[in-house]
Amino acid sequence: MAREVLTGSRIRERRVMQGVKQADLARNSGISASYLNLIEHNRRRIGGKLLLDIAAALQVEPQALTEGAEAALLGVLGEAAQAANLSPEDAGHAEAFAGRFPGWAEALADSQRRVAALERTVETLSDRIAHDPHLAESMHELLTTAAAVRSTAEILADEGTLEPEWQDRFHANLDVDSHRLAQSAQALVGYLEQTKGPAAAGHSPQQEVETYLEAQEFRFPQLEGEKPNTSVDAMISKDADEMSEAGRFILRGVLEQVQEDAQALPIKKLEKALVGNAVDPVALARGLGVPVVLILRRLAAVIELNAGLVVCDRSGTVIFRKSTDGFSVPRFDSCCPLWPLFAALGAPGTVLRERVGQLGRGRRQFDAFAATELATVSTYNIPGPVRGVMLLLPVPAGDSSAPAREVGATCRICPHEDCRARREPSIMKVV
């Protein structure tokens, strides 16, 4: 069943669910019952004023009957099918299922969205609990103070012969420690409840920078072209006043790299080269006469691609991340060593390409391109900076042209128990 003809099936199901007769709906919509019958059996296309009239008669939003809403629904159903490991034949019935049973389809899609949201929550909380230095310090303060309160209380309870002077002293200690315990608990709760705005992500300089970049959608038209409209210093002075000194230092390096890349390859030139062509970084680099690593970074700035980008240094520490739905990059924890990004560090000069999918992430797949960037050596016995760069391009739904290798986000939340690269037990269990 073609996606654009599901509107008729949806109209019929909505009418039946509401207990409205076909003749009544036709009359309220200003058409004949026979014509509505043709529409409901997908033999006539519908749009414009008639669609608005039928939606009004059914008391639903027009978007709920159109192709756009159906496309979004089918996308989520496709993710649910991948998560359940359905066969391609069974997954191909999603359109018919959505057309015949829109209510059940919406319920299933809503459950899939909640599962994805909960997975992201588990990843975030696990990441923070395991490696957030501020959280670890707060927990240590709580436990230390609680132990002091308990010790003082035990002395007061067990020693019935304490002199009044010592009793007063222990009571004073108990009062001070209990107040400190309450303050520590309140501070910890306040820290955990910070979930929105720059303050939520401002617990580290790296997070400050990521929040700023996300707000700009990782695009800086003012730095594009041979003669940028503004300077990096002016941008930092204007937009990064509230950042820490370390955050501004990191941001300066990112923006200087963006400016250098923009001068070497303007985004409009890259987008023009992409028109009518597949996204092939090596072919693009050859055709445009620029390094592959530059292509990887610039492709991440093309909004239509919805691509992710991860950059690490020689030690494997992630120093830049641009997230994409379906692929998690830990903020505090160490990343999965099976990513092509880290393999590229051991194969300088080689461009790696591999299809990957993260376990426990709805089975969404990505084409990963990874390469190593070597800095020019300027002196003896001092190695130049080395960076690994990995671009993640979402694979279109239904594309099974290549097998995908399963990787994790970090060992702590990876359910692959038999992985030889595992560093610690997982809190996630496959059921």
VEXDREN-2710 file (C-alpha; in Angstrom, 1 decimal):
% VEXDREN-2710
k/r/px/py/pz
1/MET/0.0/0.0/0.0
2/ALA/1.5/3.3/-1.0
3/ARG/2.1/5.8/1.8
4/GLU/0.1/8.6/0.2
5/VAL/-3.1/6.6/-0.1
6/LEU/-3.3/5.7/3.6
7/THR/-5.4/8.8/4.2
8/GLY/-8.5/7.0/3.1
9/SER/-7.9/4.1/5.4
10/ARG/-7.3/6.4/8.3
11/ILE/-10.6/8.3/7.6
12/ARG/-12.5/5.0/7.6
13/GLU/-11.0/3.8/10.9
14/ARG/-11.6/7.2/12.6
15/ARG/-15.2/7.1/11.5
16/VAL/-15.7/3.6/12.6
17/MET/-14.1/4.2/16.0
18/GLN/-16.4/7.2/16.6
19/GLY/-19.5/5.2/15.5
20/VAL/-20.3/7.6/12.7
21/LYS/-22.2/6.3/9.7
22/GLN/-20.7/6.8/6.3
23/ALA/-23.8/8.6/5.1
24/ASP/-23.7/11.0/8.0
25/LEU/-20.0/11.8/7.5
26/ALA/-20.6/12.4/3.8
27/ARG/-23.5/14.7/4.5
28/ASN/-21.5/16.7/7.1
29/SER/-18.6/17.0/4.7
30/GLY/-20.7/18.1/1.7
31/ILE/-20.1/15.1/-0.5
32/SER/-22.0/12.0/-1.6
33/ALA/-21.8/8.8/0.3
34/SER/-20.6/7.0/-2.8
35/TYR/-17.7/9.4/-3.3
36/LEU/-16.7/9.1/0.4
37/ASN/-16.8/5.3/-0.1
38/LEU/-14.2/5.7/-2.9
39/ILE/-12.0/7.8/-0.7
40/GLU/-12.2/5.4/2.2
41/HIS/-11.1/2.6/0.0
42/ASN/-8.2/4.6/-1.3
43/ARG/-9.6/4.9/-4.8
44/ARG/-9.7/8.7/-4.7
45/ARG/-7.0/11.1/-3.4
46/ILE/-8.0/13.8/-1.1
47/GLY/-6.6/17.2/-0.1
48/GLY/-7.4/20.9/0.3
49/LYS/-10.8/22.0/1.5
50/LEU/-12.4/18.6/1.4
51/LEU/-9.7/17.2/3.8
52/LEU/-10.3/20.1/6.1
53/ASP/-14.1/19.5/6.0
54/ILE/-13.7/15.8/6.8
55/ALA/-11.3/16.5/9.6
56/ALA/-13.6/19.0/11.1
57/ALA/-16.5/16.5/10.9
58/LEU/-14.5/13.9/12.6
59/GLN/-13.2/16.5/15.1
60/VAL/-9.5/15.7/14.5
61/GLU/-6.5/17.7/13.3
62/PRO/-6.1/17.5/9.5
63/GLN/-2.5/16.5/10.1
64/ALA/-3.7/13.3/11.7
65/LEU/-5.1/12.2/8.3
66/THR/-2.3/13.3/6.0
67/GLU/0.9/11.8/4.7
68/GLY/3.1/13.8/7.0
69/ALA/1.6/12.4/10.1
70/GLU/1.7/8.9/8.6
71/ALA/5.3/9.2/7.6
72/ALA/6.3/10.2/11.2
73/LEU/4.2/7.3/12.6
74/LEU/5.7/4.8/10.2
75/GLY/9.2/5.9/11.1
76/VAL/8.6/5.2/14.8
77/LEU/7.0/1.8/13.9
78/GLY/10.0/1.0/11.9
79/GLU/12.2/1.6/14.9
80/ALA/9.9/-0.6/17.0
81/ALA/10.2/-3.4/14.3
82/GLN/14.0/-3.1/14.4
83/ALA/14.1/-3.2/18.2
84/ALA/11.9/-6.4/18.1
85/ASN/14.1/-8.0/15.4
86/LEU/11.2/-8.5/13.1
87/SER/11.8/-10.0/9.7
88/PRO/11.8/-7.6/6.7
89/GLU/8.6/-9.3/5.6
90/ASP/6.8/-8.6/8.9
91/ALA/8.2/-5.1/9.2
92/GLY/6.9/-4.3/5.7
93/HIS/3.3/-4.6/7.0
94/ALA/3.7/-1.4/9.1
95/GLU/1.9/0.7/6.6
96/ALA/-1.1/-1.6/6.4
97/PHE/-1.2/-1.9/10.2
98/ALA/-1.2/1.9/10.6
99/GLY/-3.9/2.3/8.0
100/ARG/-6.3/-0.3/9.4
101/PHE/-5.6/0.2/13.1
102/PRO/-4.4/3.8/13.7
103/GLY/-5.2/3.7/17.4
104/TRP/-3.1/0.7/18.1
105/ALA/-0.4/2.0/15.8
106/GLU/-0.3/5.3/17.8
107/ALA/-0.2/3.3/21.1
108/LEU/2.7/1.2/19.9
109/ALA/4.6/4.3/18.6
110/ASP/4.1/6.0/21.9
111/SER/5.5/3.0/23.8
112/GLN/8.5/3.0/21.5
113/ARG/9.1/6.7/22.1
114/ARG/8.9/6.1/25.9
115/VAL/11.3/3.2/25.7
116/ALA/13.8/5.4/23.8
117/ALA/13.4/8.2/26.3
118/LEU/14.0/5.8/29.2
119/GLU/17.1/4.4/27.6
120/ARG/18.5/7.9/27.2
121/THR/17.7/8.6/30.9
122/VAL/19.4/5.4/32.0
123/GLU/22.5/6.3/30.0
124/THR/22.7/9.8/31.3
125/LEU/22.1/8.8/35.0
126/SER/24.5/5.9/34.8
127/ASP/27.1/8.2/33.2
128/ARG/26.7/10.8/35.9
129/ILE/26.6/8.4/38.9
130/ALA/29.7/6.6/37.7
131/HIS/32.0/9.5/36.7
132/ASP/30.6/12.9/37.6
133/PRO/33.2/14.4/40.0
134/HIS/30.7/16.8/41.6
135/LEU/28.3/14.0/42.3
136/ALA/31.0/11.8/43.7
137/GLU/32.1/14.6/46.0
138/SER/28.6/15.3/47.1
139/MET/27.9/11.6/47.9
140/HIS/31.2/11.4/49.9
141/GLU/30.1/14.4/51.9
142/LEU/26.7/12.9/52.6
143/LEU/28.1/9.6/53.7
144/THR/30.8/11.1/55.8
145/THR/28.4/13.4/57.6
146/ALA/25.8/10.6/58.1
147/ALA/28.6/8.4/59.6
148/ALA/29.5/11.2/62.0
149/VAL/25.8/11.7/63.1
150/ARG/25.4/7.9/63.6
151/SER/28.6/7.7/65.7
152/THR/27.6/10.6/67.9
153/ALA/24.1/9.1/68.3
154/GLU/25.4/5.7/69.3
155/ILE/27.7/7.2/72.0
156/LEU/24.8/9.2/73.4
157/ALA/22.5/6.1/73.4
158/ASP/25.0/3.6/74.8
159/GLU/26.8/5.7/77.3
160/GLY/24.3/6.4/80.0
161/THR/26.9/7.7/82.5
162/LEU/28.3/10.5/80.4
163/GLU/29.0/13.7/82.4
164/PRO/26.7/16.6/81.5
165/GLU/29.6/18.6/80.0
166/TRP/30.3/15.8/77.6
167/GLN/26.6/15.3/76.8
168/ASP/26.3/18.9/75.9
169/ARG/29.4/18.7/73.7
170/PHE/28.0/15.6/71.8
171/HIS/24.6/17.3/71.5
172/ALA/26.3/20.3/69.9
173/ASN/28.2/18.1/67.5
174/LEU/25.0/16.3/66.6
175/ASP/23.2/19.6/65.9
176/VAL/26.1/20.8/63.7
177/ASP/26.4/17.6/61.8
178/SER/22.6/17.2/61.3
179/HIS/22.5/20.7/59.8
180/ARG/25.4/19.9/57.5
181/LEU/23.7/16.7/56.4
182/ALA/20.5/18.6/55.6
183/GLN/22.4/21.2/53.6
184/SER/24.4/18.6/51.7
185/ALA/21.2/16.7/50.8
186/GLN/19.5/19.8/49.6
187/ALA/22.5/20.8/47.5
188/LEU/22.6/17.3/46.0
189/VAL/18.9/17.3/45.1
190/GLY/19.3/20.8/43.6
191/TYR/22.2/19.5/41.5
192/LEU/20.3/16.5/40.2
193/GLU/17.2/18.6/39.4
194/GLN/19.1/20.9/37.1
195/THR/17.7/19.5/33.8
196/LYS/17.2/22.6/31.6
197/GLY/19.1/25.6/30.4
198/PRO/22.8/26.4/30.4
199/ALA/23.1/25.9/34.1
200/ALA/22.2/22.2/33.7
201/ALA/25.0/21.5/31.3
202/GLY/27.5/23.9/32.9
203/HIS/29.0/21.5/35.3
204/SER/32.2/21.2/33.2
205/PRO/33.9/23.4/30.7
206/GLN/33.3/20.8/28.0
207/GLN/29.6/20.7/28.7
208/GLU/29.4/24.5/28.6
209/VAL/30.9/24.4/25.1
210/GLU/28.6/21.6/23.9
211/THR/25.6/23.6/25.2
212/TYR/26.7/26.7/23.2
213/LEU/27.3/24.6/20.0
214/GLU/23.9/22.9/20.2
215/ALA/22.2/26.3/20.6
216/GLN/24.0/27.4/17.4
217/GLU/23.1/24.0/15.6
218/PHE/26.8/23.6/15.0
219/ARG/26.7/26.1/12.2
220/PHE/28.4/29.5/12.1
221/PRO/27.6/31.4/8.9
222/GLN/29.4/34.4/10.2
223/LEU/32.7/32.5/10.0
224/GLU/32.1/31.2/6.4
225/GLY/33.8/32.6/3.3
226/GLU/37.2/34.1/2.7
227/LYS/36.2/37.3/4.6
228/PRO/34.2/36.3/7.7
229/ASN/31.7/38.8/9.0
230/THR/33.1/38.7/12.5
231/SER/36.1/37.4/14.4
232/VAL/36.3/34.5/16.9
233/ASP/37.3/36.9/19.6
234/ALA/34.2/39.0/19.0
235/MET/31.9/36.0/19.1
236/ILE/33.4/34.8/22.4
237/SER/33.1/38.3/23.9
238/LYS/29.5/38.6/22.8
239/ASP/28.1/35.1/23.4
240/ALA/30.3/33.4/26.0
241/ASP/30.5/36.0/28.8
242/GLU/28.9/33.6/31.3
243/MET/31.3/30.7/30.5
244/SER/34.1/29.7/32.7
245/GLU/37.7/30.6/31.6
246/ALA/38.3/27.0/30.7
247/GLY/35.1/26.9/28.7
248/ARG/36.1/29.9/26.7
249/PHE/39.5/28.4/26.1
250/ILE/37.9/25.2/24.6
251/LEU/35.4/27.2/22.6
252/ARG/38.1/29.3/21.1
253/GLY/39.8/26.2/19.8
254/VAL/36.6/24.9/18.3
255/LEU/35.6/28.1/16.6
256/GLU/39.1/28.6/15.2
257/GLN/38.9/25.1/13.7
258/VAL/35.5/25.9/12.2
259/GLN/36.9/29.1/10.7
260/GLU/39.9/27.3/9.3
261/ASP/37.6/24.6/7.8
262/ALA/35.2/27.2/6.4
263/GLN/37.9/29.0/4.6
264/ALA/39.3/25.8/3.2
265/LEU/35.8/24.5/2.2
266/PRO/32.8/26.8/2.3
267/ILE/29.6/25.0/3.3
268/LYS/27.8/26.2/0.2
269/LYS/30.5/24.6/-2.0
270/LEU/30.1/21.3/-0.2
271/GLU/26.3/21.4/-0.4
272/LYS/26.6/22.0/-4.1
273/ALA/28.9/19.0/-4.5
274/LEU/26.3/16.9/-2.7
275/VAL/23.4/17.6/-5.0
276/GLY/22.5/14.5/-6.9
277/ASN/25.4/12.5/-5.4
278/ALA/25.8/9.9/-2.7
279/VAL/27.5/11.0/0.5
280/ASP/31.0/9.5/-0.1
281/PRO/33.7/11.3/1.9
282/VAL/36.6/9.9/-0.1
283/ALA/35.0/10.8/-3.4
284/LEU/34.2/14.2/-2.2
285/ALA/37.7/14.8/-0.9
286/ARG/39.1/13.7/-4.2
287/GLY/36.8/15.9/-6.2
288/LEU/37.2/19.0/-4.1
289/GLY/40.9/18.5/-3.5
290/VAL/40.8/18.6/0.3
291/PRO/41.7/16.1/3.1
292/VAL/39.2/13.5/4.1
293/VAL/39.2/14.6/7.7
294/LEU/38.1/18.1/6.6
295/ILE/35.2/16.5/4.6
296/LEU/34.1/14.6/7.7
297/ARG/34.0/17.7/9.9
298/ARG/32.2/19.7/7.2
299/LEU/29.6/17.1/6.5
300/ALA/28.6/17.2/10.2
301/ALA/27.6/20.9/9.6
302/VAL/25.1/20.0/6.8
303/ILE/21.8/20.1/8.7
304/GLU/20.0/17.9/6.2
305/LEU/22.3/14.9/6.9
306/ASN/21.5/14.9/10.6
307/ALA/25.0/13.5/11.1
308/GLY/27.0/12.9/14.3
309/LEU/30.6/13.7/14.8
310/VAL/33.1/12.5/17.4
311/VAL/36.7/13.7/17.8
312/CYS/39.3/12.2/20.1
313/ASP/42.9/12.9/20.9
314/ARG/45.9/10.5/20.8
315/SER/44.9/9.1/24.2
316/GLY/41.4/8.2/23.0
317/THR/39.8/10.9/25.1
318/VAL/36.7/12.5/23.4
319/ILE/37.4/16.2/23.0
320/PHE/34.4/17.0/20.7
321/ARG/31.0/15.5/20.2
322/LYS/28.0/16.3/18.0
323/SER/25.3/13.9/19.0
324/THR/22.7/12.3/16.7
325/ASP/19.6/10.4/17.7
326/GLY/20.3/6.7/18.1
327/PHE/24.0/6.9/18.9
328/SER/25.1/7.8/22.5
329/VAL/28.5/9.3/23.3
330/PRO/29.2/9.2/27.1
331/ARG/30.0/12.5/28.7
332/PHE/32.0/11.2/31.7
333/ASP/32.5/7.5/31.1
334/SER/35.0/6.0/28.6
335/CYS/33.6/5.1/25.2
336/CYS/33.2/1.7/23.7
337/PRO/36.6/0.6/22.3
338/LEU/35.0/-1.1/19.4
339/TRP/34.1/2.1/17.6
340/PRO/35.9/2.6/14.3
341/LEU/37.2/6.0/15.7
342/PHE/39.7/4.2/17.9
343/ALA/40.7/1.7/15.2
344/ALA/41.6/4.7/13.0
345/LEU/44.1/5.9/15.6
346/GLY/46.1/2.7/15.0
347/ALA/45.9/3.0/11.2
348/PRO/47.0/6.5/10.4
349/GLY/46.5/7.4/6.7
350/THR/43.6/4.9/6.4
351/VAL/40.0/5.9/6.0
352/LEU/37.8/3.3/7.7
353/ARG/34.2/2.7/6.8
354/GLU/31.8/0.4/8.7
355/ARG/28.1/0.1/9.4
356/VAL/27.4/0.1/13.1
357/GLY/24.5/0.0/15.5
358/GLN/24.5/0.5/19.2
359/LEU/23.1/-2.2/21.4
360/GLY/20.0/-1.2/23.3
361/ARG/19.4/1.9/21.1
362/GLY/16.4/0.7/19.0
363/ARG/18.8/-1.0/16.6
364/ARG/19.3/2.1/14.5
365/GLN/22.2/1.8/12.2
366/PHE/24.8/4.3/11.0
367/ASP/27.5/4.4/8.4
368/ALA/30.6/5.3/10.3
369/PHE/33.6/7.0/8.5
370/ALA/36.8/7.4/10.6
371/ALA/40.2/8.7/9.9
372/THR/43.2/10.1/11.7
373/GLU/44.4/13.7/11.4
374/LEU/48.2/14.2/11.7
375/ALA/49.6/17.6/12.5
376/THR/52.7/18.8/10.7
377/VAL/55.9/18.0/12.6
378/SER/57.9/21.2/13.3
379/THR/60.8/19.9/15.4
380/TYR/62.6/16.7/16.5
381/ASN/61.6/14.2/19.2
382/ILE/58.3/15.9/19.9
383/PRO/55.3/14.1/18.4
384/GLY/52.7/16.4/16.8
385/PRO/49.1/16.4/17.9
386/VAL/47.0/13.5/16.5
387/ARG/43.2/13.5/16.4
388/GLY/40.8/10.8/15.4
389/VAL/37.6/11.9/13.6
390/MET/34.5/9.8/13.1
391/LEU/31.4/10.8/11.1
392/LEU/28.1/9.0/11.7
393/LEU/25.5/9.1/8.9
394/PRO/22.1/7.6/9.7
395/VAL/21.2/4.7/7.5
396/PRO/17.8/5.1/5.8
397/ALA/15.1/2.8/7.1
398/GLY/14.9/-0.4/5.2
399/ASP/18.4/-0.2/3.8
400/SER/20.0/-3.6/4.4
401/SER/22.7/-3.4/1.8
402/ALA/25.4/-4.0/4.4
403/PRO/25.5/-5.9/7.7
404/ALA/25.9/-3.8/10.8
405/ARG/28.4/-4.5/13.6
406/GLU/27.0/-4.1/17.1
407/VAL/28.9/-1.7/19.3
408/GLY/28.1/-0.2/22.7
409/ALA/28.1/3.2/24.2
410/THR/30.1/2.3/27.4
411/CYS/30.7/-0.9/29.2
412/ARG/28.5/0.1/32.1
413/ILE/25.3/0.1/30.1
414/CYS/26.2/-2.3/27.3
415/PRO/24.2/-5.6/27.4
416/HIS/26.8/-7.6/25.3
417/GLU/28.1/-9.8/28.1
418/ASP/30.6/-11.8/26.0
419/CYS/32.5/-8.8/24.6
420/ARG/36.2/-9.4/24.9
421/ALA/36.8/-5.6/25.3
422/ARG/34.6/-5.4/28.4
423/ARG/36.1/-3.4/31.2
424/GLU/33.4/-3.6/33.9
425/PRO/30.1/-5.4/34.5
426/SER/27.0/-3.9/32.9
427/ILE/23.9/-2.8/34.8
428/MET/21.8/-3.6/31.8
429/LYS/20.5/-7.1/31.3
430/VAL/18.9/-8.4/28.1
431/VAL/15.6/-10.1/29.0
END
